[in-house]
């Protein structure tokens, strides 16, 4: 009974519950919230264009000001430079500051600043007018793979990208990044997404013929503009939904602008990568944004125009702001994006587990090591490393001195490997010099110089150098020079022939030829890079002969001249042609000894000092020269001479000859042209005031008989040396000068 009642109760419950369940099932469903629309991922494409790429910074300013995120970035050439720094975590404000801090007018100059040159190499500059070197090896002539070497450029990139150099995968940067280069052997595009970020960026901007190719992962890479100057497809491959493309390439010239072979050659270079750019642009969708800054007067080498380039990029991005704002984030989302980016950014340079020097030069490794301050167990100081490697490079003998960060096959951990790449043109080289001067009258002179240097003669560590001068005067000398720490020794056999015109009251009466065959043996101590103390002895057989005019001194053959000499020299001038700062001084005393086979018996003291003082584009070069001789016998010609441009301008060259000399100068020059970053040929206008004289007898020396003179000149500092057109005046004597060659 109870069991039946229980079953009935259960049945009633079910019967009551079923309608309720049916009612619930048949009621309309509750409305749910729509799914959250995820913001699109934005990819940034930064094209190549040299200095026109400063516009990228202006575009980034506008993106940041309007809270437009970048989730991936790819770049070619200058686009790779800006893109890598942004991907590392730099802001647009920091990028703008970097463009202001980098010395664009000198960063492409691979010549070693004179304050870093060893004193021996400073002497080379004074002796040879043209610094360009020609070298040979067992295969023949050795030519560089690029007009520029990019030594300072690479170190500057390494300094700013130091934190990112320990990130092997570019996807792990604050923003995933790709750099594009070209395989010079095949012409194909090479996309770099890992490894050393500095070599990747440097390869992407290595303009063929301008910078040497970069060897990376077994490939020889050059600028990506050849294969893909606007890497749109590369950026799409990073998983983005929309693209912001910045095209800073130089537009093609129209027919009316192809006016010379220079513009035709430039047009040909632009055409190399144009097909790839056009193909990439056609792939853009309606939702992508293309920004093309207007920069009609900014060329690819106008690196001094960074302010104008940034402004052009900013203006172009603002013009496209309505389209860009479609991707803007809310303030809250923007701050979250910045926080995420900052968390991913590499912050510090690595602590070094080792410091390794891979030396591929003939410079001894200990000499390199003593200039490197990086130590295992300490963080890498990228700025100090730049300074250290600049000092190493200044030793000479290197194609490049660079460093990498990472592991090593023979050492564990993360360290720095310094690669000192020897330069075949610095093992032995030939230099040329050229000097031409005329006063448009009878004083004409030409000098052609040759110098051959072997820095490691027969593996002895000694330097063998031979100099030859031909023209109005002749010289040939060859010698061996060797250093032992700060001490040095030098032996130099020589032969010379000098023609001197003798004047009386401004009239040329005769020309005397002085021919010498002899040798010098000298030694001394180097005073760091700025000076030296030198002592030595010399012997020469002297032949004197009057070649033109009356035989004033007759003919003297077989005269023996034995001398002892002591000299102090200092050179801190920043430039050999038109110095802006520094001092050059030389003080010496030479004693001609009648004993030991010598026929002359007198002493000669000489001193000269040059001091450059500059403000803005103006420079005053002050100098003084003094020469004195002691009493004695056997003197053939006076030791000191004056006349010619800046040596009492207006007088004939070496018109004044005497036993004593005094000369003072004040030379002013103003630079007319702006500094150019790559091909800089400074133009100057200036003048000089000079006062001096020579005397035969010491008792005749006096300030009351000094002769005033002056000059006005225009000049250009060309690769062949200073080119000068000048006019000089000295007490009614005037002269015009055309000079190619060093004047100071």
C-alpha positions as CSV (number, residue, x, y, z in Angstrom):
1,X,0.0,0.0,0.0
2,X,2.7,2.4,1.0
3,X,4.7,1.5,-2.1
4,X,1.6,2.3,-4.3
5,X,1.1,5.7,-2.6
6,X,4.8,6.5,-3.1
7,X,4.6,5.7,-6.8
8,X,1.5,7.8,-7.1
9,X,3.1,10.8,-5.4
10,X,6.1,10.5,-7.7
11,X,3.9,10.4,-10.7
12,X,2.0,13.5,-9.5
13,X,5.3,15.4,-9.0
14,X,6.5,14.5,-12.5
15,X,3.2,15.5,-14.0
16,X,3.4,18.9,-12.2
17,X,7.1,19.4,-13.2
18,X,6.8,18.6,-16.9
19,X,4.6,21.6,-17.8
20,X,7.0,23.9,-15.9
21,X,10.0,22.5,-17.8
22,X,8.2,22.9,-21.1
23,X,7.3,26.5,-20.2
24,X,11.0,27.3,-19.5
25,X,12.1,25.6,-22.7
26,X,9.7,27.6,-24.8
27,X,10.5,31.0,-23.2
28,X,12.6,33.3,-25.4
29,X,16.4,33.2,-24.8
30,X,18.1,36.0,-22.8
31,X,20.0,38.6,-24.9
32,X,23.8,38.2,-24.6
33,X,26.6,40.9,-24.9
34,X,28.2,41.1,-28.4
35,X,31.8,39.8,-28.6
36,X,34.5,42.4,-27.9
37,X,36.0,43.7,-31.1
38,X,39.8,43.2,-30.9
39,X,41.9,46.2,-32.1
40,X,43.9,45.3,-35.3
41,X,47.6,44.6,-35.1
42,X,49.5,47.4,-36.9
43,X,52.7,46.8,-38.9
44,X,55.0,49.7,-39.7
45,X,57.0,49.6,-42.9
46,X,60.0,52.1,-43.0
47,X,61.6,52.4,-46.5
48,X,65.1,53.3,-47.4
49,X,66.2,56.7,-48.7
50,X,69.4,57.7,-46.9
51,X,69.1,61.0,-45.2
52,X,65.5,61.3,-46.4
53,X,64.8,58.6,-43.8
54,X,64.8,61.2,-41.0
55,X,61.2,61.7,-42.0
56,X,60.5,58.3,-40.2
57,X,61.1,60.0,-36.9
58,X,58.5,62.7,-37.7
59,X,56.0,60.0,-38.6
60,X,56.6,58.2,-35.3
61,X,56.0,61.4,-33.4
62,X,52.5,61.7,-34.9
63,X,51.7,58.1,-34.2
64,X,52.7,58.4,-30.5
65,X,50.9,61.7,-30.0
66,X,47.7,60.1,-31.4
67,X,48.0,56.8,-29.5
68,X,48.5,54.7,-32.6
69,X,50.3,51.4,-31.7
70,X,52.9,49.6,-33.6
71,X,53.0,45.8,-33.2
72,X,55.8,45.0,-35.7
73,X,58.2,47.0,-37.8
74,X,60.4,46.2,-40.8
75,X,62.9,48.5,-42.4
76,X,65.4,48.9,-45.2
77,X,68.6,51.0,-45.0
78,X,67.8,54.2,-43.0
79,X,64.4,52.6,-42.3
80,X,66.3,49.7,-40.6
81,X,68.3,52.2,-38.5
82,X,65.2,54.0,-37.2
83,X,63.1,50.8,-37.0
84,X,65.7,48.9,-35.0
85,X,66.0,51.7,-32.4
86,X,62.2,52.0,-32.2
87,X,61.9,48.2,-31.9
88,X,64.5,48.2,-29.1
89,X,62.3,50.5,-27.1
90,X,63.3,54.1,-27.9
91,X,60.6,56.7,-28.1
92,X,60.2,59.2,-30.9
93,X,61.5,61.9,-28.6
94,X,64.6,59.8,-27.9
95,X,65.1,59.2,-31.6
96,X,64.9,62.9,-32.3
97,X,67.6,63.4,-29.6
98,X,69.8,60.8,-31.2
99,X,69.6,62.5,-34.6
100,X,70.8,65.7,-32.9
101,X,73.6,64.0,-30.9
102,X,75.2,62.1,-33.8
103,X,77.8,64.2,-35.6
104,X,76.5,63.6,-39.1
105,X,79.1,65.8,-40.8
106,X,82.0,63.6,-39.5
107,X,80.5,60.1,-38.9
108,X,81.1,59.1,-42.5
109,X,84.7,60.3,-42.4
110,X,87.0,57.3,-41.9
111,X,90.1,59.4,-41.6
112,X,91.6,59.2,-38.1
113,X,91.3,62.5,-36.2
114,X,94.8,64.0,-35.8
115,X,94.6,64.0,-32.0
116,X,94.4,60.2,-32.2
117,X,97.2,59.7,-34.7
118,X,100.6,58.5,-33.5
119,X,103.3,61.2,-33.9
120,X,104.9,59.2,-36.7
121,X,101.8,59.3,-38.8
122,X,101.4,63.0,-38.2
123,X,104.8,63.4,-39.9
124,X,103.5,61.5,-42.9
125,X,100.8,64.1,-43.3
126,X,103.4,66.9,-43.4
127,X,105.6,65.1,-45.9
128,X,103.0,63.8,-48.4
129,X,100.2,66.0,-49.6
130,X,97.6,63.4,-50.5
131,X,96.7,60.8,-47.9
132,X,95.0,58.3,-50.2
133,X,97.0,55.1,-50.3
134,X,97.6,52.6,-53.1
135,X,98.7,49.1,-52.0
136,X,99.8,45.9,-53.6
137,X,99.8,42.2,-52.6
138,X,100.9,39.0,-54.4
139,X,97.8,39.3,-56.6
140,X,98.5,42.9,-57.7
141,X,96.7,46.1,-56.9
142,X,94.6,46.1,-53.8
143,X,91.5,48.4,-53.9
144,X,89.0,48.9,-51.1
145,X,85.5,47.3,-51.4
146,X,83.9,50.7,-50.6
147,X,84.8,54.3,-50.8
148,X,83.9,54.6,-47.1
149,X,84.8,52.0,-44.4
150,X,82.1,53.0,-41.9
151,X,84.3,52.6,-38.8
152,X,82.7,55.3,-36.8
153,X,79.2,54.6,-38.3
154,X,79.3,51.0,-37.1
155,X,80.6,51.9,-33.6
156,X,77.9,54.6,-33.3
157,X,75.2,52.1,-34.2
158,X,76.7,49.6,-31.7
159,X,76.6,52.2,-29.0
160,X,72.9,53.0,-29.4
161,X,71.9,49.4,-30.0
162,X,74.0,47.9,-27.2
163,X,71.1,46.6,-25.1
164,X,69.6,44.8,-28.1
165,X,72.8,43.1,-29.1
166,X,72.3,40.3,-26.6
167,X,68.8,39.5,-28.0
168,X,69.3,36.8,-30.6
169,X,65.7,36.7,-31.8
170,X,64.3,40.0,-33.0
171,X,60.8,38.8,-32.1
172,X,61.8,39.2,-28.4
173,X,62.5,42.9,-28.7
174,X,60.0,45.5,-27.4
175,X,58.5,45.4,-31.0
176,X,59.2,42.5,-33.3
177,X,61.6,43.7,-36.0
178,X,63.0,42.7,-39.4
179,X,65.9,44.3,-41.4
180,X,66.2,43.8,-45.2
181,X,69.5,43.5,-47.1
182,X,70.6,42.2,-50.5
183,X,72.9,39.2,-51.2
184,X,75.4,40.9,-53.5
185,X,76.3,37.5,-55.1
186,X,72.8,36.7,-56.2
187,X,70.8,40.0,-55.9
188,X,68.2,38.3,-53.8
189,X,66.5,39.8,-50.8
190,X,67.7,38.7,-47.3
191,X,65.4,39.2,-44.4
192,X,67.2,39.3,-41.0
193,X,65.2,38.5,-37.9
194,X,67.9,37.3,-35.5
195,X,71.6,37.4,-34.7
196,X,73.6,40.5,-34.1
197,X,71.2,43.4,-34.7
198,X,74.1,45.9,-35.4
199,X,75.5,43.8,-38.3
200,X,71.9,43.3,-39.6
201,X,71.3,47.1,-39.7
202,X,74.7,47.9,-41.0
203,X,74.3,45.4,-43.8
204,X,70.9,46.9,-44.7
205,X,72.5,50.3,-45.2
206,X,75.7,49.2,-46.9
207,X,75.3,51.1,-50.2
208,X,77.2,49.2,-52.9
209,X,80.5,50.9,-53.6
210,X,80.0,53.4,-50.8
211,X,80.3,51.0,-47.8
212,X,82.0,47.6,-47.8
213,X,79.7,44.5,-47.9
214,X,78.9,42.9,-44.6
215,X,79.6,39.2,-44.2
216,X,76.8,37.6,-42.2
217,X,75.7,34.0,-41.9
218,X,77.9,33.0,-44.9
219,X,76.5,35.7,-47.2
220,X,77.9,38.9,-48.5
221,X,75.3,41.6,-47.9
222,X,74.7,45.1,-49.2
223,X,71.9,47.7,-49.0
224,X,68.4,46.3,-49.2
225,X,67.3,49.1,-51.7
226,X,68.6,46.9,-54.5
227,X,66.1,44.1,-53.8
228,X,63.4,45.5,-51.5
229,X,63.4,49.1,-50.5
230,X,59.9,49.0,-49.1
231,X,59.4,45.7,-47.2
232,X,55.6,45.5,-47.2
233,X,55.4,41.7,-47.7
234,X,58.0,41.2,-45.0
235,X,55.9,43.2,-42.5
236,X,52.8,41.3,-43.4
237,X,54.6,38.1,-42.6
238,X,54.9,39.3,-39.0
239,X,51.2,38.6,-38.3
240,X,49.7,42.1,-38.6
241,X,46.3,43.1,-39.8
242,X,46.9,46.6,-41.1
243,X,50.0,48.4,-42.4
244,X,51.3,51.9,-42.1
245,X,53.9,52.4,-44.9
246,X,56.4,55.2,-45.0
247,X,58.0,55.6,-48.4
248,X,60.9,58.1,-48.4
249,X,62.5,57.0,-51.6
250,X,63.8,59.7,-54.0
251,X,61.2,60.2,-56.9
252,X,62.4,59.5,-60.4
253,X,63.5,62.5,-62.4
254,X,61.5,63.6,-65.4
255,X,63.1,64.1,-68.8
256,X,63.7,67.8,-68.3
257,X,65.7,67.1,-65.1
258,X,68.1,64.6,-66.8
259,X,70.5,67.3,-67.7
260,X,74.0,65.7,-67.2
261,X,75.7,62.3,-66.9
262,X,75.6,62.8,-63.1
263,X,71.8,62.9,-63.1
264,X,71.6,60.1,-65.6
265,X,73.8,57.8,-63.4
266,X,71.7,58.8,-60.3
267,X,68.5,58.0,-62.2
268,X,69.9,54.6,-63.1
269,X,70.6,53.9,-59.4
270,X,67.0,54.9,-58.5
271,X,65.7,52.5,-61.2
272,X,67.5,49.5,-59.7
273,X,64.9,48.9,-56.9
274,X,61.9,50.8,-58.4
275,X,60.2,47.7,-59.8
276,X,60.2,46.1,-56.4
277,X,58.8,49.2,-54.8
278,X,56.0,49.5,-57.3
279,X,55.0,45.9,-56.9
280,X,54.9,46.2,-53.1
281,X,52.8,49.4,-53.3
282,X,50.2,47.6,-55.5
283,X,49.7,45.0,-52.7
284,X,48.3,47.6,-50.3
285,X,44.7,47.3,-49.3
286,X,42.1,50.0,-48.7
287,X,42.6,49.9,-44.9
288,X,46.4,50.3,-45.2
289,X,47.9,53.8,-44.9
290,X,50.6,55.1,-47.2
291,X,52.7,58.1,-46.1
292,X,55.0,59.7,-48.7
293,X,56.7,62.8,-47.2
294,X,57.4,65.7,-49.6
295,X,61.1,66.3,-49.5
296,X,62.0,67.8,-52.9
297,X,65.2,69.5,-51.8
298,X,66.5,66.8,-49.4
299,X,68.9,64.3,-51.0
300,X,69.9,60.9,-49.8
301,X,73.2,62.3,-48.5
302,X,71.8,65.5,-46.9
303,X,72.4,64.2,-43.4
304,X,72.9,67.7,-42.1
305,X,69.2,68.3,-42.8
306,X,67.8,66.1,-40.0
307,X,65.5,68.8,-38.6
308,X,64.0,69.5,-42.0
309,X,63.5,65.7,-42.7
310,X,61.7,65.1,-39.4
311,X,59.4,68.1,-40.1
312,X,58.6,66.7,-43.5
313,X,57.7,63.3,-42.0
314,X,55.6,65.0,-39.4
315,X,53.7,67.1,-41.9
316,X,53.0,64.0,-44.1
317,X,51.7,62.0,-41.2
318,X,49.4,64.8,-40.0
319,X,48.0,65.0,-43.5
320,X,47.0,61.3,-43.2
321,X,45.7,61.6,-39.7
322,X,42.0,61.0,-40.5
323,X,43.0,57.6,-41.9
324,X,45.4,56.9,-39.0
325,X,43.0,57.7,-36.3
326,X,41.0,54.6,-37.2
327,X,43.7,52.6,-35.3
328,X,44.0,54.9,-32.3
329,X,43.7,53.3,-28.8
330,X,41.9,54.7,-25.8
331,X,44.1,56.3,-23.2
332,X,43.7,53.2,-21.0
333,X,44.6,50.8,-23.8
334,X,47.5,53.0,-25.0
335,X,49.1,53.0,-21.5
336,X,48.7,49.3,-21.3
337,X,50.4,49.0,-24.7
338,X,53.3,51.2,-23.6
339,X,53.7,49.2,-20.4
340,X,53.8,45.9,-22.4
341,X,56.3,47.3,-24.8
342,X,58.5,48.6,-22.0
343,X,58.4,45.3,-20.2
344,X,59.7,43.6,-23.3
345,X,62.5,46.2,-24.0
346,X,66.1,45.1,-23.3
347,X,67.3,47.4,-20.6
348,X,70.9,46.9,-19.9
349,X,74.1,45.9,-21.7
350,X,75.2,42.4,-20.6
351,X,77.7,41.6,-17.9
352,X,80.6,40.1,-19.7
353,X,81.8,36.6,-19.1
354,X,84.9,37.1,-21.3
355,X,86.7,39.6,-23.5
356,X,88.3,38.2,-26.6
357,X,90.5,39.8,-29.3
358,X,90.5,38.3,-32.7
359,X,93.4,39.9,-34.4
360,X,93.7,39.7,-38.2
361,X,96.3,42.5,-38.6
362,X,100.0,42.9,-38.3
363,X,99.6,45.1,-35.2
364,X,100.7,43.1,-32.1
365,X,97.8,41.8,-30.0
366,X,99.3,43.2,-26.7
367,X,99.4,46.7,-28.3
368,X,95.6,46.3,-29.0
369,X,94.8,44.8,-25.6
370,X,96.3,47.6,-23.6
371,X,93.8,50.1,-25.2
372,X,90.7,48.0,-24.3
373,X,89.2,48.7,-20.9
374,X,86.4,46.1,-21.0
375,X,86.8,43.4,-18.4
376,X,85.1,40.1,-17.7
377,X,82.7,40.2,-14.8
378,X,81.7,43.8,-15.5
379,X,78.8,45.3,-17.6
380,X,79.7,46.4,-21.1
381,X,80.1,50.1,-21.3
382,X,79.2,50.7,-25.0
383,X,80.3,54.4,-25.0
384,X,83.7,53.5,-23.5
385,X,84.1,50.7,-26.0
386,X,83.5,53.1,-28.8
387,X,86.3,55.3,-27.5
388,X,88.7,52.4,-26.9
389,X,88.2,51.0,-30.4
390,X,88.6,54.4,-32.0
391,X,92.0,54.5,-30.3
392,X,92.8,51.0,-31.6
393,X,91.8,52.0,-35.1
394,X,94.1,55.1,-34.8
395,X,97.1,52.8,-34.6
396,X,96.7,52.3,-38.3
397,X,96.8,49.1,-40.2
398,X,93.1,48.2,-39.9
399,X,90.3,47.9,-42.4
400,X,87.9,48.0,-39.4
401,X,87.9,47.4,-35.7
402,X,84.5,46.2,-34.4
403,X,83.0,44.0,-31.7
404,X,80.3,41.5,-31.3
405,X,78.3,40.3,-28.2
406,X,77.4,36.7,-27.6
407,X,78.8,33.3,-27.0
408,X,82.0,31.9,-28.3
409,X,82.9,28.5,-29.6
410,X,85.8,28.2,-27.1
411,X,84.3,30.1,-24.1
412,X,81.1,29.7,-22.2
413,X,78.7,32.5,-21.3
414,X,78.1,35.9,-23.0
415,X,81.1,38.0,-23.8
416,X,82.5,40.5,-26.2
417,X,84.7,39.5,-29.2
418,X,86.8,42.3,-30.7
419,X,87.6,41.8,-34.4
420,X,90.6,43.8,-35.5
421,X,90.5,43.3,-39.3
422,X,93.8,44.1,-40.9
423,X,93.9,46.4,-43.9
424,X,96.1,45.2,-46.8
425,X,96.5,48.8,-47.8
426,X,98.1,49.5,-44.4
427,X,100.7,46.8,-44.5
428,X,102.5,48.5,-47.3
429,X,101.4,51.4,-49.4
430,X,102.3,54.0,-52.0
431,X,101.3,57.7,-51.7
432,X,101.5,60.6,-54.1
433,X,101.9,64.3,-53.5
434,X,101.5,67.2,-55.8
435,X,102.4,70.9,-55.4
436,X,102.2,73.6,-57.9
437,X,102.9,77.3,-57.4
438,X,103.3,80.4,-59.6
439,X,103.5,84.1,-59.1
440,X,102.5,84.6,-62.8
441,X,106.0,85.9,-63.3
442,X,109.3,84.2,-63.2
443,X,108.8,82.2,-59.9
444,X,107.2,78.9,-60.9
445,X,107.6,75.7,-59.1
446,X,106.2,72.2,-59.3
447,X,106.6,69.3,-56.9
448,X,105.6,65.7,-57.4
449,X,106.1,63.4,-54.5
450,X,106.1,59.7,-54.0
451,X,106.4,57.8,-50.8
452,X,106.4,54.1,-50.2
453,X,106.0,52.6,-46.7
454,X,106.4,49.0,-45.5
455,X,105.3,48.9,-41.9
456,X,106.9,45.5,-41.2
457,X,110.0,45.3,-43.2
458,X,111.0,41.6,-43.7
459,X,109.1,40.7,-40.6
460,X,111.4,42.7,-38.3
461,X,108.8,45.1,-37.0
462,X,110.8,48.0,-38.5
463,X,109.2,50.5,-40.8
464,X,110.9,51.0,-44.2
465,X,110.0,54.3,-45.8
466,X,111.2,55.8,-49.1
467,X,110.5,59.3,-50.2
468,X,111.1,60.9,-53.6
469,X,110.4,64.5,-54.7
470,X,110.9,65.6,-58.3
471,X,110.3,69.0,-59.9
472,X,112.1,72.3,-59.2
473,X,114.1,70.6,-56.4
474,X,115.0,66.9,-56.1
475,X,115.1,64.6,-53.1
476,X,115.4,60.9,-52.6
477,X,115.7,59.3,-49.1
478,X,115.1,55.8,-47.8
479,X,115.3,54.7,-44.2
480,X,114.4,52.3,-41.4
481,X,112.4,53.3,-38.4
482,X,111.7,51.2,-35.3
483,X,110.0,51.8,-32.0
484,X,110.7,50.1,-28.7
485,X,107.8,51.3,-26.5
486,X,108.2,55.1,-26.3
487,X,111.8,55.0,-27.7
488,X,112.6,55.0,-31.3
489,X,115.6,54.9,-33.7
490,X,116.0,55.8,-37.4
491,X,118.7,55.6,-40.0
492,X,118.1,57.4,-43.4
493,X,120.5,57.7,-46.3
494,X,119.6,60.6,-48.7
495,X,120.4,62.5,-51.8
496,X,119.1,66.0,-52.5
497,X,119.5,68.8,-55.0
498,X,118.3,72.3,-54.3
499,X,118.4,75.3,-56.6
500,X,118.5,78.8,-54.9
501,X,118.2,82.1,-56.7
502,X,120.4,84.8,-55.2
503,X,118.9,88.3,-55.1
504,X,120.5,91.7,-54.6
505,X,118.1,94.6,-54.0
506,X,115.3,92.5,-55.5
507,X,117.2,91.6,-58.6
508,X,118.1,88.0,-59.4
509,X,121.8,87.7,-60.1
510,X,122.5,84.0,-60.0
511,X,121.2,80.6,-59.3
512,X,123.2,78.2,-57.1
513,X,122.8,74.5,-57.0
514,X,123.4,72.7,-53.7
515,X,123.7,68.8,-54.1
516,X,124.1,66.6,-51.1
517,X,124.7,62.9,-50.6
518,X,124.7,61.6,-47.0
519,X,122.9,59.8,-44.2
520,X,121.3,60.6,-40.8
521,X,121.3,58.4,-37.7
522,X,118.8,59.6,-35.1
523,X,116.9,58.4,-32.1
524,X,114.8,59.7,-29.3
525,X,111.6,59.4,-27.2
526,X,108.0,59.8,-28.1
527,X,105.9,62.0,-25.9
528,X,102.6,60.1,-26.2
529,X,100.9,61.1,-29.5
530,X,101.6,64.8,-29.3
531,X,105.4,65.1,-29.5
532,X,108.9,63.8,-29.6
533,X,112.5,64.5,-28.5
534,X,115.0,63.6,-31.2
535,X,118.8,63.7,-31.2
536,X,121.1,62.5,-34.0
537,X,124.1,62.9,-36.2
538,X,124.3,63.4,-40.0
539,X,127.0,63.5,-42.6
540,X,126.8,64.8,-46.1
541,X,129.1,65.4,-49.1
542,X,128.2,68.8,-50.5
543,X,128.7,70.1,-54.0
544,X,128.0,73.8,-54.7
545,X,127.8,75.2,-58.2
546,X,126.6,78.4,-59.9
547,X,124.3,77.2,-62.7
548,X,122.9,80.6,-63.9
549,X,124.5,84.0,-63.8
550,X,127.7,85.3,-62.4
551,X,129.8,82.8,-60.4
552,X,129.2,84.5,-57.1
553,X,130.5,81.7,-55.0
554,X,132.3,79.7,-57.7
555,X,132.2,75.9,-57.6
556,X,132.9,73.9,-54.5
557,X,133.1,70.1,-54.8
558,X,133.6,67.5,-52.0
559,X,132.7,69.8,-49.1
560,X,132.1,67.6,-46.0
561,X,129.4,68.6,-43.5
562,X,129.2,66.6,-40.2
563,X,126.4,67.7,-37.8
564,X,125.0,66.9,-34.4
565,X,121.3,67.9,-33.9
566,X,118.8,68.0,-31.1
567,X,115.1,68.8,-31.7
568,X,111.9,69.0,-29.8
569,X,108.6,68.8,-31.7
570,X,105.0,69.0,-30.6
571,X,101.9,68.8,-32.8
572,X,98.3,69.0,-31.6
573,X,96.8,70.8,-34.6
574,X,93.4,69.3,-35.6
575,X,94.0,69.7,-39.3
576,X,97.1,70.0,-41.4
577,X,95.7,72.3,-44.2
578,X,93.4,74.8,-42.3
579,X,93.7,74.1,-38.6
580,X,91.0,75.3,-36.3
581,X,92.6,74.4,-33.0
582,X,95.9,73.2,-31.5
583,X,99.5,74.1,-31.5
584,X,102.5,73.1,-33.6
585,X,106.0,73.9,-32.4
586,X,109.5,72.9,-33.2
587,X,112.7,73.9,-31.5
588,X,116.1,72.6,-32.7
589,X,119.8,73.2,-32.5
590,X,122.3,72.0,-35.1
591,X,126.0,72.0,-34.6
592,X,128.3,71.8,-37.7
593,X,131.5,70.2,-36.5
594,X,134.8,70.8,-38.2
595,X,136.4,67.8,-36.6
596,X,135.5,64.2,-37.5
597,X,136.0,65.0,-41.2
598,X,133.7,68.0,-41.3
599,X,134.7,71.3,-43.1
600,X,132.1,73.6,-41.5
601,X,132.2,75.0,-37.9
602,X,129.1,76.9,-36.6
603,X,125.8,76.3,-34.8
604,X,122.3,77.1,-35.9
605,X,119.3,77.6,-33.6
606,X,115.8,77.6,-35.0
607,X,112.3,77.7,-33.5
608,X,108.7,78.0,-34.8
609,X,105.4,78.0,-33.1
610,X,101.9,78.0,-34.7
611,X,98.7,78.5,-32.6
612,X,95.2,78.3,-34.0
613,X,92.3,80.1,-32.4
614,X,88.7,79.7,-33.7
615,X,85.2,81.1,-33.0
616,X,82.3,80.0,-35.2
617,X,83.5,79.8,-38.8
618,X,86.5,82.1,-38.1
619,X,90.1,81.2,-37.3
620,X,93.2,83.2,-36.6
621,X,96.5,81.3,-37.0
622,X,99.3,83.0,-35.1
623,X,102.9,82.0,-35.7
624,X,106.5,83.1,-35.0
625,X,109.7,81.8,-36.5
626,X,113.2,82.6,-35.2
627,X,116.6,81.6,-36.6
628,X,120.1,82.4,-35.3
629,X,123.6,81.1,-36.1
630,X,126.8,81.4,-34.2
631,X,130.1,82.7,-35.5
632,X,132.2,80.3,-37.5
633,X,133.8,79.6,-40.8
634,X,133.2,77.7,-43.9
635,X,129.6,78.8,-44.4
636,X,128.5,78.5,-48.0
637,X,124.9,79.9,-48.0
638,X,122.7,81.4,-45.4
639,X,120.7,78.9,-43.3
640,X,117.5,80.9,-43.2
641,X,115.3,82.2,-46.1
642,X,112.2,84.3,-46.5
643,X,109.9,85.3,-49.4
644,X,106.8,83.9,-51.0
645,X,103.2,83.5,-49.9
646,X,102.9,83.9,-46.1
647,X,106.6,84.2,-45.9
648,X,106.6,88.0,-46.6
649,X,104.0,87.8,-49.3
650,X,104.8,89.9,-52.3
651,X,108.5,89.0,-52.4
652,X,110.0,86.3,-54.6
653,X,110.2,82.9,-53.0
654,X,113.4,82.7,-50.8
655,X,114.4,86.2,-52.0
656,X,115.9,87.0,-48.6
657,X,118.8,84.8,-47.4
658,X,120.7,85.3,-44.2
659,X,122.3,83.9,-41.1
660,X,119.5,85.2,-38.8
661,X,115.8,85.3,-39.3
662,X,112.7,86.7,-37.5
663,X,109.2,86.3,-38.8
664,X,105.7,86.9,-37.3
665,X,102.4,86.1,-38.9
666,X,98.7,86.5,-38.2
667,X,96.6,84.5,-40.8
668,X,92.8,84.9,-40.7
669,X,90.4,82.7,-42.6
670,X,86.6,82.4,-42.7
671,X,84.8,79.3,-43.8
672,X,82.2,80.1,-46.5
673,X,80.7,76.7,-47.1
674,X,78.6,74.6,-44.7
675,X,80.0,71.3,-43.6
676,X,79.0,68.4,-45.7
677,X,78.7,64.8,-44.2
678,X,80.3,62.8,-47.0
679,X,82.1,64.9,-49.7
680,X,83.2,68.0,-47.8
681,X,85.3,70.5,-49.7
682,X,85.6,73.6,-47.5
683,X,85.8,77.0,-49.1
684,X,87.6,79.9,-47.3
685,X,88.3,83.6,-47.7
686,X,91.1,85.2,-45.7
687,X,94.2,87.3,-45.4
688,X,97.4,87.7,-43.5
689,X,99.6,90.3,-41.9
690,X,103.3,89.4,-41.8
691,X,106.5,91.1,-40.6
692,X,110.1,89.8,-40.7
693,X,113.5,89.9,-42.2
694,X,116.8,88.1,-42.5
695,X,120.2,89.5,-41.6
696,X,123.8,88.5,-42.3
697,X,125.3,89.9,-39.0
698,X,123.8,89.6,-35.6
699,X,124.4,93.2,-34.8
700,X,122.1,94.2,-37.7
701,X,119.1,92.4,-36.2
702,X,116.5,94.9,-34.9
703,X,112.8,95.6,-34.9
704,X,113.4,98.9,-36.7
705,X,114.3,97.1,-39.9
706,X,111.6,94.5,-40.0
707,X,109.7,94.4,-43.4
708,X,105.9,94.4,-43.3
709,X,103.8,92.3,-45.8
710,X,100.3,91.0,-46.2
711,X,98.0,89.0,-48.4
712,X,94.4,88.3,-49.4
713,X,93.3,84.9,-50.6
714,X,90.5,82.5,-51.5
715,X,91.0,78.8,-50.9
716,X,89.5,75.4,-51.2
717,X,90.6,72.4,-49.2
718,X,90.5,69.8,-52.0
719,X,91.4,66.0,-51.9
720,X,94.6,67.0,-53.7
721,X,95.5,69.6,-51.1
722,X,94.7,73.2,-50.5
723,X,94.0,75.2,-53.7
724,X,94.7,78.9,-53.2
725,X,94.5,82.1,-55.3
726,X,96.2,84.9,-53.5
727,X,97.7,88.4,-53.9
728,X,100.6,89.6,-51.8
729,X,102.2,93.0,-51.1
730,X,105.5,93.8,-49.4
731,X,106.8,97.4,-49.5
732,X,105.7,98.1,-53.0
733,X,106.5,94.6,-54.2
734,X,103.4,92.8,-55.4
735,X,102.8,89.3,-56.5
736,X,99.8,87.0,-57.5
737,X,99.9,83.4,-56.5
738,X,98.2,80.2,-57.7
739,X,99.1,77.4,-55.3
740,X,98.1,73.8,-55.1
741,X,99.6,72.1,-52.1
742,X,100.2,72.6,-48.4
743,X,101.1,76.1,-47.3
744,X,101.5,75.9,-43.5
